[in-house]
């Protein structure tokens, strides 16, 4: 699937969570993508300003994800279908629009998740589905559709950091062939990630690409916090953001840091505060 003439070079990126869990684009990204013609962003954009920054490199097409400000969800579509030299590409974050369903379907083996993503691609006669959401980089032809997750620039939550930050590049050739590759943003070099088996558990697979940002004795408590049904999860997240930003640079989140952040969160409802403190105190 090669040809000497590249008719289009497309940068692939996802899960920037800008100004939430990512505060600056990597320095080497502009150089890495200096020759791309278009950038596709597969959602969980964060603040729209990041699209402006990417737009200085090349034009950007973006979709929204599930973990976005509501203003971003209003301005960006859920999915986009593009055609490049006859190659049909579906751009989609791949989340469930209903937050309750999304949370319920998050765990479990990898296979059904890939079935759903590939099925959406086949329904739209797409050759490639570029998606995000899982923070797990992947290039895999599955059920007759090439599934491409470029990886993530930001972590999947406020208690981890992304272990490997990566983007992708799709090159389309004049003969209709194409080539897809991942790039490690720490090195600027291509990187090949292992292809997950359909039987692998999502939680185990996701942890492969996340490093804990909390002290070891808090890890079990984080699992309990993720199971809570919050009255206002955004208020809880808002209280955690300054702590996350500080510890992302300076070190691990300590139990007392977490307790103080929750106690100080003025917008957290009494019920949510009590639920969290019951776990971490």
C-alpha positions as CSV (number, residue, x, y, z in Angstrom):
1,X,0.0,0.0,0.0
2,X,2.7,2.5,-1.0
3,X,3.3,5.0,-3.7
4,X,6.0,7.6,-4.1
5,X,3.5,10.4,-4.4
6,X,1.8,11.5,-1.2
7,X,-1.4,13.4,-2.2
8,X,-2.4,14.2,1.4
9,X,-0.7,14.0,4.8
10,X,-3.1,14.2,7.8
11,X,-2.2,14.7,11.5
12,X,-4.4,12.6,13.9
13,X,-4.8,13.7,17.5
14,X,-7.3,13.1,20.3
15,X,-8.0,13.7,24.0
16,X,-6.2,16.9,24.6
17,X,-8.5,18.0,27.5
18,X,-6.9,21.4,27.0
19,X,-6.7,23.6,30.2
20,X,-8.2,20.7,32.2
21,X,-5.5,18.1,32.1
22,X,-3.2,19.5,29.4
23,X,-1.9,23.1,29.7
24,X,0.5,23.4,26.8
25,X,0.8,21.6,23.5
26,X,4.2,19.7,23.3
27,X,7.0,21.8,21.9
28,X,7.8,19.4,19.1
29,X,4.4,19.0,17.7
30,X,4.6,21.8,15.2
31,X,7.9,20.5,13.8
32,X,6.6,16.9,13.7
33,X,3.6,18.1,11.6
34,X,5.2,20.8,9.6
35,X,4.2,19.1,6.3
36,X,0.7,17.9,7.2
37,X,-2.2,19.3,5.1
38,X,-5.0,18.7,7.6
39,X,-5.4,17.8,11.3
40,X,-8.2,15.6,12.5
41,X,-9.1,15.9,16.2
42,X,-11.1,12.9,17.6
43,X,-12.6,14.6,20.6
44,X,-12.3,15.5,24.2
45,X,-10.8,18.7,22.9
46,X,-11.1,20.8,26.1
47,X,-11.0,24.6,25.6
48,X,-11.5,25.5,21.9
49,X,-8.3,27.6,22.0
50,X,-6.4,24.4,21.4
51,X,-7.9,24.1,17.9
52,X,-6.7,27.7,17.2
53,X,-3.2,26.6,18.2
54,X,-3.4,23.5,16.0
55,X,-4.8,25.7,13.2
56,X,-1.5,27.5,13.0
57,X,0.0,24.2,11.9
58,X,-2.7,23.1,9.4
59,X,-6.5,23.4,9.0
60,X,-8.4,21.4,11.7
61,X,-11.5,19.2,11.5
62,X,-12.7,18.3,15.0
63,X,-15.6,16.4,16.8
64,X,-16.6,16.6,20.4
65,X,-16.1,14.0,23.1
66,X,-17.9,13.1,26.2
67,X,-15.6,15.0,28.7
68,X,-16.0,18.5,27.3
69,X,-17.4,21.9,28.4
70,X,-21.0,22.1,27.3
71,X,-20.1,25.0,25.0
72,X,-17.7,22.7,23.1
73,X,-20.4,20.1,22.7
74,X,-22.7,22.7,21.2
75,X,-20.1,24.0,18.7
76,X,-18.5,20.7,17.5
77,X,-20.4,17.8,15.9
78,X,-20.5,14.2,17.3
79,X,-18.9,12.8,14.2
80,X,-17.6,13.8,10.8
81,X,-17.3,11.8,7.5
82,X,-14.5,12.9,5.2
83,X,-13.3,11.6,1.8
84,X,-9.6,12.0,0.7
85,X,-8.6,10.7,-2.7
86,X,-11.6,8.3,-2.5
87,X,-10.6,7.1,0.9
88,X,-13.6,7.5,3.3
89,X,-12.7,8.4,6.9
90,X,-15.0,8.5,9.9
91,X,-13.9,10.9,12.7
92,X,-15.7,10.0,15.9
93,X,-14.8,10.1,19.6
94,X,-16.7,6.8,20.1
95,X,-18.4,7.5,23.4
96,X,-22.1,6.9,24.3
97,X,-24.0,10.3,24.3
98,X,-25.9,9.2,27.4
99,X,-23.6,9.7,30.4
100,X,-25.3,6.9,32.4
101,X,-24.9,4.4,29.5
102,X,-21.4,5.6,29.0
103,X,-20.4,4.8,32.6
104,X,-22.2,1.5,32.5
105,X,-20.4,0.4,29.3
106,X,-16.9,1.6,30.2
107,X,-15.7,-1.7,31.7
108,X,-15.6,-5.2,30.3
109,X,-13.6,-6.8,27.5
110,X,-12.2,-5.0,24.5
111,X,-13.9,-7.0,21.8
112,X,-17.5,-5.6,22.1
113,X,-16.1,-2.0,22.1
114,X,-14.2,-2.7,18.9
115,X,-17.3,-4.3,17.4
116,X,-19.3,-1.2,18.0
117,X,-16.7,1.2,16.5
118,X,-16.1,-1.0,13.5
119,X,-19.9,-1.4,13.0
120,X,-20.4,2.3,12.9
121,X,-17.6,2.6,10.3
122,X,-19.1,-0.2,8.1
123,X,-22.6,1.4,8.4
124,X,-21.1,4.6,6.8
125,X,-18.9,2.6,4.3
126,X,-15.8,4.1,5.9
127,X,-12.4,2.6,5.1
128,X,-10.9,4.1,8.3
129,X,-12.4,5.1,11.7
130,X,-10.3,7.6,13.6
131,X,-11.5,7.6,17.2
132,X,-10.4,8.6,20.7
133,X,-11.9,8.2,24.1
134,X,-10.0,5.1,25.4
135,X,-6.6,6.8,25.7
136,X,-5.2,3.6,24.2
137,X,-3.3,4.0,21.0
138,X,-4.1,1.5,18.3
139,X,-3.8,0.8,14.6
140,X,-5.7,-2.4,13.7
141,X,-7.7,-3.7,10.8
142,X,-10.7,-5.1,12.6
143,X,-13.9,-6.5,11.0
144,X,-12.8,-5.0,7.6
145,X,-12.3,-1.5,8.9
146,X,-9.0,0.1,9.9
147,X,-9.5,1.4,13.4
148,X,-7.0,4.2,14.4
149,X,-6.7,5.7,17.8
150,X,-3.8,8.2,17.8
151,X,-3.5,8.0,21.6
152,X,-3.9,10.8,24.0
153,X,-2.0,13.9,25.1
154,X,-3.7,14.2,28.5
155,X,-4.5,11.6,31.1
156,X,-7.8,9.8,31.4
157,X,-8.6,11.2,34.9
158,X,-7.4,13.4,37.7
159,X,-5.5,10.7,39.5
160,X,-3.2,9.6,36.6
161,X,-0.9,11.0,34.0
162,X,-0.6,9.7,30.5
163,X,2.4,7.4,30.4
164,X,3.0,7.8,26.7
165,X,1.7,10.8,24.8
166,X,1.3,10.2,21.1
167,X,-0.3,11.4,17.9
168,X,-0.8,9.8,14.5
169,X,-0.2,10.6,10.8
170,X,-2.3,9.3,7.9
171,X,-0.6,9.6,4.4
172,X,-2.8,9.1,1.4
173,X,-1.2,8.2,-2.0
174,X,-2.2,8.9,-5.5
175,X,-3.1,5.3,-6.2
176,X,-5.6,5.3,-3.3
177,X,-3.3,3.5,-0.9
178,X,-2.4,4.8,2.5
179,X,-0.1,4.5,5.5
180,X,-0.8,5.2,9.2
181,X,1.8,5.6,11.9
182,X,2.0,6.6,15.6
183,X,4.6,9.1,16.8
184,X,5.9,9.3,20.4
185,X,5.8,13.0,21.3
186,X,8.6,12.6,23.9
187,X,11.0,11.5,21.1
188,X,9.4,12.7,17.9
189,X,10.0,9.2,16.5
190,X,7.6,6.6,15.2
191,X,6.4,4.0,17.7
192,X,4.6,0.7,17.4
193,X,2.1,-0.1,20.1
194,X,1.0,-3.7,20.9
195,X,-2.4,-4.6,19.5
196,X,-4.8,-5.6,22.3
197,X,-6.7,-8.9,22.1
198,X,-10.5,-8.7,22.1
199,X,-10.6,-10.6,25.3
200,X,-8.4,-8.1,27.2
201,X,-10.2,-6.2,30.0
202,X,-10.5,-2.5,29.2
203,X,-9.5,-1.5,32.8
204,X,-6.3,-3.5,32.5
205,X,-5.5,-2.3,29.0
206,X,-6.2,1.4,30.0
207,X,-3.8,1.2,32.9
208,X,-1.0,0.2,30.5
209,X,-0.9,3.8,29.3
210,X,-1.6,5.5,32.6
211,X,0.8,6.2,35.5
212,X,-0.7,6.9,38.9
213,X,-0.5,10.4,40.2
214,X,-1.5,9.5,43.8
215,X,0.4,7.8,46.6
216,X,0.1,4.0,46.6
217,X,-2.2,3.8,49.6
218,X,-4.8,6.0,47.7
219,X,-5.1,3.8,44.6
220,X,-7.8,1.5,46.1
221,X,-9.7,4.6,47.2
222,X,-9.6,6.0,43.7
223,X,-11.5,2.9,42.5
224,X,-14.2,3.6,45.1
225,X,-14.4,7.2,44.2
226,X,-15.0,6.3,40.5
227,X,-18.1,4.2,41.5
228,X,-19.9,7.1,43.3
229,X,-23.0,8.5,41.7
230,X,-22.4,12.2,42.1
231,X,-25.0,14.9,42.4
232,X,-22.7,17.4,40.7
233,X,-19.5,15.7,39.4
234,X,-18.4,19.0,37.8
235,X,-18.1,20.6,41.2
236,X,-16.0,17.8,42.5
237,X,-13.8,17.9,39.4
238,X,-13.5,21.7,39.8
239,X,-12.1,21.3,43.3
240,X,-9.6,18.7,42.1
241,X,-8.2,20.6,39.1
242,X,-5.8,23.0,41.0
243,X,-4.4,20.0,42.9
244,X,-4.0,18.0,39.8
245,X,-2.2,20.8,38.0
246,X,0.2,21.3,40.8
247,X,1.0,17.6,41.3
248,X,1.3,16.9,37.6
249,X,4.5,18.9,37.8
250,X,5.6,18.7,41.4
251,X,4.8,15.1,42.6
252,X,2.1,12.7,43.9
253,X,-1.2,13.6,45.4
254,X,-1.2,12.9,49.1
255,X,-4.3,11.8,51.1
256,X,-4.3,15.0,53.1
257,X,-4.0,17.1,49.9
258,X,-7.1,15.4,48.6
259,X,-9.1,15.8,51.8
260,X,-8.2,19.5,51.9
261,X,-9.2,20.0,48.3
262,X,-12.6,18.4,48.8
263,X,-13.2,20.3,52.1
264,X,-12.4,23.6,50.4
265,X,-14.6,23.0,47.3
266,X,-17.3,25.6,47.7
267,X,-19.5,24.3,45.0
268,X,-19.5,20.7,46.1
269,X,-22.9,19.6,47.4
270,X,-23.0,18.4,51.0
271,X,-24.0,14.9,49.8
272,X,-21.1,14.7,47.4
273,X,-18.6,16.0,50.0
274,X,-19.8,13.5,52.5
275,X,-19.5,10.6,50.0
276,X,-16.0,11.5,49.0
277,X,-14.7,12.1,52.5
278,X,-16.3,8.8,53.7
279,X,-14.0,7.1,51.2
280,X,-10.7,9.0,51.7
281,X,-10.8,10.0,55.4
